[in-house]
Amino acid sequence: MNAIIRTDVGKVMHNNQDSYLVLSGSYPIYAVADGMGGHKAGNIASKMAVEIIASELSGETPSEELLSSAFKNVNREIYQRQLTDRSLAGMGTTLTVLWQTKESFLLGHVGDSRCYLLRDDKLFQMSTDHSLVAELVQSGVLSPEMAENYPYRNIITRAVGTDKRIKTDISTFDKEDKDIWLLCSDGLTEYVKPKELLETLLNYSPDEAADRLIKLALDRGGRDNITLLILGAAL
């Protein structure tokens, strides 16, 4: 599977706290992590996350159990790191991992980065946002329209490395030759809605789509780091 990669610090942040992973091999691994914490802590957390995922899963035969175990190990290492270095207190990261097998994809997910699947000209969000606003929409307290302007929409309810325990969403999805996957941090989805993601992926080449999506996020504010991976066999 081919990968188109883009990452941008944005217009406000002074450093890029997003990290990503593209690891080829018999069972390719792709990941996006959006770090949080102090001046450099977020960058450290997200970088640790993708490096540990690579170390844990590279060369292994994919399974949901192994993916879940890798997330637990990432969580433990980041949590222990901040306990031993108080300057990193409170650091954590989102983590969205796509692991390719011969017939399927395994998805591991914590946080509000997203995984989308483009299939048959339709865009599906394959991950669930672990955020306050998503929970309020799911419970009916907010409508999707109200959620777009909700002042606390960036508060996440799950992260990697912030607590001793971690709850990871693990799923397996079938594979089709023309599928296109999109992994991205919320620096993109804060500004570019799913309908625009779909239109851009359908109407532009993958390289052009990646550039256009970054530009849209920047033109509309760019208040966060922006990272995206566009993945597909036919790219």
N, C-alpha and C positions, 0 to 999 in steps of 0.2 A: 504494500500500500504506500502511496506517495503522500508526502506531507508538505503543506505550505505553512510557513511559520511567520508570524508577525508579533512584535512586542514593542511597546512605546511607553515612555515614562509619563506621558501626558503633559498638561500645561501647568500643573500646580505642584505636584510632588517633586522633590529634589532627588529622589533615588527610586529605582524600580524594585518594588517588593514582590513582583510576580516572578515565578520561575516556571519553566516548562521542561518536558522530557520527550524526546523522540529517539527510541532505541530500536534499531532494526535487529533482525535475526529470525529464527524459526517461528518465534511467537513475539511479534513486535509489541512494544509498550509505548503508550502516549499518555502524557499527563500535563495538567495545568494546576498550579498552586498559587494562591494569592495570600501573601503573608500579612500579618498585623502585629503591632507592638510599637516599641519606641523607635528611635532614629534609625537604627540598623537592625533591630530585632526581627522585624517582619521579613526582611530579605534573608536573614539567617534561617528563619523557620521554613520559608518556602523552599530555599535551596536544600536544606537538610531533607525535606520531605521527598523531593524528586530524586535526590541522590540515594536515599535509603530504599525507595521503591525500586530503583534500578539495581541496586545491590541484592535486594531480596528476591526479585523476580527474574532477573536475567538468567537465561539458560534453563529455567524451570518449565515444567509442563503445566499449562494454566488450569486452575481450579478455583472455585469460589472460596474454598477453605484457605487456600494459600494466599489469595488476594486479601481476605479478611485478616489473616495473620500478619501480613505485611503492613496493613494499616495500623494494627495494634503496636507493631514494633516502631513504626514512625512516631506514633503518639507517645510511646514510652520514652524514646530518645529525645524528642523535643521537650517533653515535660521535665525530664531529668536535667537537661541542659540549662533550663531557666532556673531550676532549683540550685544549681551549683554556680551560676553566674547571675547575681542579682540585677545586673544592668540589663538583663534580658527578661526580667520578670514580666509576665503577662503576654509573652509572645505566643503566637499560634499561627495557623494557616488553614485555608481551605485546601482540599485536595480532591481532584477528579481524575481518575485513572481509567484508561481504556486499554484492554489487553486482548490482542487478536489471536484467535485460534484458527484452525483450518476451516471450521464451519460456523463460527460464532464470534461474538465479542463479549467479554466480561467487563462490566462497569462497576467500579468502586467509587463512592462519592461521599464527601462530608463538606458542608458549607454551602455557599451560594455562587460558586463558579458553576458553569453549566455545560451539559453535553446535549447536543442536538443531532438528530438524524434527518437527512433529506432523502426521501424515498418516494418515487412515483409523483414527483412534483409537489410533495407535501412535506412540511417541516414539523417534526415531533420533538418536544423536549423530553429527553430520556432520563434526566436527573430531576430530583425534587429539591427546591430551594430550602435550605435549613435556615430560615430567617423569620424574624418576628412578623413582618408584613405578609409573608406567605402563609403563616399559621393563621393570621387574622382573616385572610381571604378564604382559606380552607374552612374555617369555622363559621363563615358568614358574617363576621363583624364588619369587614370591609368588602366592597365590590372591587373587581379588577380595576375599574376606572378610578375609584377612590385611592387605591393602592399606589397608583402612579405618582400621586402628590403627597403621600403619607410622609411626615417629617422624619420618622424613624425607620425608613425602609432599608437602611444599610446595616441594621443590627442583626447579626447572625445568632442563631440559637445552638449551633453545633460548630465546633472547630477541632482541628487536630493539634494536640500538644498543650491545651489549656487546662486539662483535667487528667486525673489518673486513668479514668475510663473513657472509652470511645465507643460510639454507636455508628457503625458504617452501613450505608445502603449498598448492598451487593446484588447485582442482577446479571442475567445472561440473555443476550439477544441474538437472533439468527442473522445470517449474513447474506446479502445479495450483491451481485457484481457491480451494479450501478449506484450503490449507496454512497453518500457523502456524509461524513461526520464533521461536526464542529465542536471543538472544546474551546471555552473562552472564560476569561475572568469577568467579574461584574463591571469592570471599567468599560466593557463593550455594551453589555445588556442594560446598563443604566441609561444609555442614550439611544440605543438602536433596538427597536421593538421587533418581535418575531416576524411580523409581516414584512418588514424591511429586510430582515435577514434572509427570508425566503426569496424575495424579489431579487436581491443582490446575488445570491448563490445561483439562481436560475438564469439570470440575464448577463452575467459576466464570467469570464474565465476565472479559474481559482485564484490566480495571481492578481488579476484585476479586482476580484471580489474582496480579497484580503486587504488590498490597499484602500479600496473604497470604504470598507467597514471601519478601518482605523481612522480615515479622514472624517467620516460622519461623527464618530465619537469625539474627536478633537474639535471639530467645528461647533459641536453642541455643548462644549464646556471642557471636556478632557480633564476633569478634576481628579481622576484616579489613573493608575497604571492600566494599560490595555494590553491584553495578550490573547492571541487566538491561534488555533491550529485547525486548518482545513485538511481533511484526510479522505482519500479515496483511491481505489484501484485504477480508476480511469482518468485521473488528473493528468 
